[in-house]
């Protein structure tokens, strides 16, 4: 009986070894296959980092990118009250609220704030009286108009070049109702730097401060203003401030001690 019992134990021990070996042979490949399958599933669900979409052609070119200068985050958005001030500084680092719309009045085919319109009319009459007939090319532009204006230039010239002569929405002085682009009545050198060399352009640069206006983007100050020389673009500040800015040799931004330059 004892002998039979030993035989049974030996049989079971051998059987267990065979079974364990069999399951090991089957189990290891199964585990490896499962791990591989999980890895494949994981790879299909990887989420790309935001930087992977930086070249998306549908991105908004007019959107502001925040920059930090001397621990100050730009652009700074003016309040409605600040935007209304006659000496409000609007540039690539200081922007107007999207909903800012000044009270306007008609002048020589354009629209401006009343104080600026009154003096512009005097300026145009004085220029015309000595044979320098000047006309308005562009005056007030709303935020939405600036969106289409800027986007049009970006599509035509590319954003880098457009940024040298066209303001992004919210950054345009035209939205203040205090800025105007002038040109010769015959259309010569319209919105071109050569306007500054024409009789009308020379007269404007010399006499604009007497009527409260300045050449906002003067020659040789591109790095300070962030824009190319624009002898046709004048900004109303009132006679006292305009004369002070013009005689200082500074840009309006520098005179007001406000950071300007690029976006």
C-alpha atoms as one frame of an Amber mdcrd trajectory, in Angstrom:
protein
   0.000   0.000   0.000   2.790   2.352   0.887   4.466   1.457  -2.375   1.342
   2.356  -4.323   1.100   5.651  -2.480   4.669   6.577  -3.438   3.951   5.801
  -7.061   0.913   8.067  -6.976   2.945  10.963  -5.472   5.665  10.559  -8.080
   3.059  10.545 -10.839   1.412  13.730  -9.562   4.763  15.490  -9.130   5.743
  14.681 -12.678   2.361  15.732 -13.985   2.620  19.109 -12.212   6.025  19.743
 -13.750   4.686  19.017 -17.213   1.660  21.229 -16.645   3.779  24.092 -15.282
   6.171  23.836 -18.209   3.272  23.785 -20.647   1.700  26.905 -19.138   5.024
  28.694 -19.009   5.513  28.020 -22.722   2.053  29.378 -23.448   1.945  32.143
 -20.819   5.166  34.030 -21.564   4.355  34.747 -25.231   0.820  35.701 -24.208
   2.091  38.241 -21.650   4.545  39.701 -24.161   1.829  39.990 -26.791  -0.457
  41.751 -24.312   2.259  44.263 -23.403   2.878  44.971 -27.069  -0.815  45.487
 -27.734  -1.094  47.967 -24.847   1.920  49.879 -26.164   0.320  50.187 -29.608
  -2.911  51.513 -28.118  -0.984  54.061 -26.051   0.940  55.321 -29.056  -2.298
  55.959 -30.940  -3.604  58.191 -28.155  -0.601  60.520 -27.810  -1.720  64.200
 -27.739   0.529  66.617 -29.621   1.979  69.557 -27.703   0.591  73.002 -28.542
   3.861  73.910 -30.285   3.107  71.306 -32.970   0.303  73.551 -34.277   2.365
  76.734 -34.478   2.433  76.571 -38.272  -1.334  76.315 -38.598  -2.257  78.436
 -41.632  -5.553  79.409 -40.038  -3.930  81.193 -37.065  -4.972  84.812 -36.411
  -2.100  86.999 -37.620  -3.518  90.068 -35.913  -3.569  88.472 -32.456  -1.196
  90.040 -29.921   1.613  87.982 -28.416   2.529  89.010 -24.880   6.088  90.189
 -24.289   7.802  91.219 -21.066  10.040  94.295 -20.918  11.550  95.327 -17.573
   9.043  93.061 -15.817   6.093  94.780 -17.544   3.798  92.639 -19.696   2.878
  94.149 -23.069   0.684  95.045 -24.810  -1.046  97.246 -22.273  -4.680  97.970
 -23.062  -5.833 101.502 -22.364  -9.065 102.123 -20.517 -11.839 104.054 -22.261
 -10.941 107.091 -20.149  -7.266 106.848 -21.137  -8.167 106.339 -24.793 -10.230
 109.540 -24.761  -7.313 111.712 -23.591  -5.972 113.981 -26.329  -2.420 112.877
 -25.523  -3.217 109.141 -25.424  -0.237 107.145 -26.691  -1.220 104.327 -29.010
   1.583 102.197 -30.409   2.696  98.578 -30.782   2.855  98.134 -27.007  -0.201
 100.155 -26.017  -3.574  99.395 -27.552  -7.102 100.733 -27.605 -10.136  98.781
 -26.401 -11.914  97.009 -29.241 -15.144  98.816 -28.386 -13.627 102.310 -28.251
 -15.459 104.646 -30.633 -14.864 108.409 -30.232 -17.444 111.087 -30.935 -16.807
 112.158 -34.507 -17.586 115.015 -36.857 -17.211 115.337 -40.621 -14.316 117.285
 -42.095 -13.155 117.594 -45.729 -14.572 114.231 -46.694 -13.324 112.429 -43.605
 -14.261 112.030 -39.951 -12.337 113.058 -36.856 -12.913 114.189 -33.304 -14.294
 117.707 -33.257 -11.222 119.421 -31.780  -8.944 117.787 -34.360 -11.404 118.415
 -37.219 -11.600 122.131 -36.458  -7.829 122.574 -36.598  -7.424 120.295 -39.605
  -9.826 122.474 -41.571  -7.702 125.525 -40.745  -4.547 123.644 -41.767  -6.008
 122.610 -45.123  -7.224 126.132 -45.828  -3.807 127.612 -45.008  -2.020 125.127
 -47.252  -4.427 125.722 -50.104  -4.046 129.499 -49.787  -0.402 129.273 -50.865
  -0.981 126.686 -53.578  -0.424 123.474 -51.627  -3.770 121.776 -52.016  -3.870
 118.843 -49.580  -6.637 116.254 -49.260  -7.585 113.549 -46.778  -6.640 110.025
 -47.831  -7.691 108.321 -44.601  -9.018 109.612 -41.293 -10.987 107.715 -38.643
 -10.961 103.930 -38.952 -12.899 101.658 -36.619 -11.424  98.559 -35.010 -13.242
  96.301 -37.489 -12.099  98.375 -40.463  -8.530  98.049 -39.207  -8.940  94.274
 -39.054  -9.691  94.104 -42.781  -7.072  96.752 -43.627  -4.303  94.968 -41.754
  -5.263  91.493 -42.952  -5.284  92.767 -46.540  -1.711  94.003 -46.223  -0.617
  90.774 -44.538  -2.075  88.733 -47.397  -0.346  90.966 -49.937   3.059  91.541
 -48.345   3.404  89.057 -45.478   3.108  89.904 -41.788   6.711  91.000 -41.188
   6.568  93.676 -43.870   2.973  94.681 -43.120   3.941  95.378 -39.508   6.345
  98.099 -40.668   3.591 100.304 -42.078   0.204  98.992 -40.927  -0.997  98.737
 -37.333  -2.649  95.646 -35.965  -6.256  96.111 -34.836  -6.394  98.115 -31.612
  -2.939  99.581 -32.214  -3.941 102.106 -34.887  -4.021 105.822 -34.107  -6.754
 106.183 -36.688  -9.143 104.559 -34.201  -8.596 107.507 -31.824 -10.158 109.940
 -34.301  -7.079 112.148 -33.829  -4.953 110.929 -36.751  -5.226 111.555 -40.476
  -3.301 110.687 -43.640  -2.942 113.588 -46.068  -1.807 113.720 -49.678  -1.419
 116.077 -52.614  -4.566 116.902 -54.509  -3.041 115.588 -57.750  -2.329 112.196
 -56.136   1.445 112.450 -56.492   3.441 110.389 -53.986   0.264 109.296 -52.176
   1.170 107.262 -49.066   4.794 107.179 -50.252   7.876 108.562 -48.527   8.487
 110.872 -51.507   5.481 112.889 -50.303   7.846 114.436 -47.758   9.874 115.983
 -50.589   6.917 117.537 -52.401   5.916 121.146 -51.800   2.853 120.002 -49.854
   4.866 117.569 -47.738   7.543 120.118 -46.891   4.890 122.693 -45.949   3.066
 120.135 -43.774   6.184 119.134 -41.819   6.995 122.783 -41.133   3.533 124.083
 -40.315   1.598 121.135 -38.822   2.580 122.005 -35.205   1.027 125.469 -35.584
  -2.328 123.721 -35.929  -1.708 121.163 -33.193  -0.433 118.286 -35.347   2.868
 116.402 -35.527   4.430 114.056 -38.070   3.815 110.969 -35.978   6.400 108.673
 -37.603   9.390 110.873 -38.447  12.342 109.951 -40.623  15.226 108.243 -38.839
  13.051 107.167 -35.892  11.889 103.794 -37.225  13.459 101.838 -34.365  11.760
 104.064 -31.790   8.266 104.116 -33.334   8.275 100.613 -34.845   7.021 102.041
 -38.162   8.596 103.334 -41.343   8.853 107.048 -42.061   5.362 108.360 -42.885
   5.417 112.063 -43.806   1.697 111.900 -44.628   0.491 110.674 -41.209  -0.212
 113.463 -38.730  -1.562 113.239 -35.203  -3.465 115.930 -33.318  -2.178 116.848
 -29.834  -3.116 120.509 -29.483  -0.802 123.356 -30.457   1.236 123.581 -27.241
   2.061 119.878 -27.050   2.595 119.545 -30.803   5.102 122.415 -30.830   6.897
 120.999 -27.795   7.189 117.531 -29.357   8.369 118.935 -32.692  11.048 121.146
 -31.116  12.273 118.344 -28.813  13.505 116.181 -31.670  11.871 113.212 -29.956
   9.097 110.924 -31.096   5.749 111.383 -29.382   6.379 108.150 -27.473   9.763
 109.380 -26.236   8.345 112.776 -25.309   5.646 111.094 -23.228   8.190 108.628
 -21.814   6.105 105.679 -23.009   7.649 102.417 -24.222   7.252 101.866 -27.955
   9.144  99.951 -30.652   8.129  96.529 -31.906   5.247  94.323 -30.722
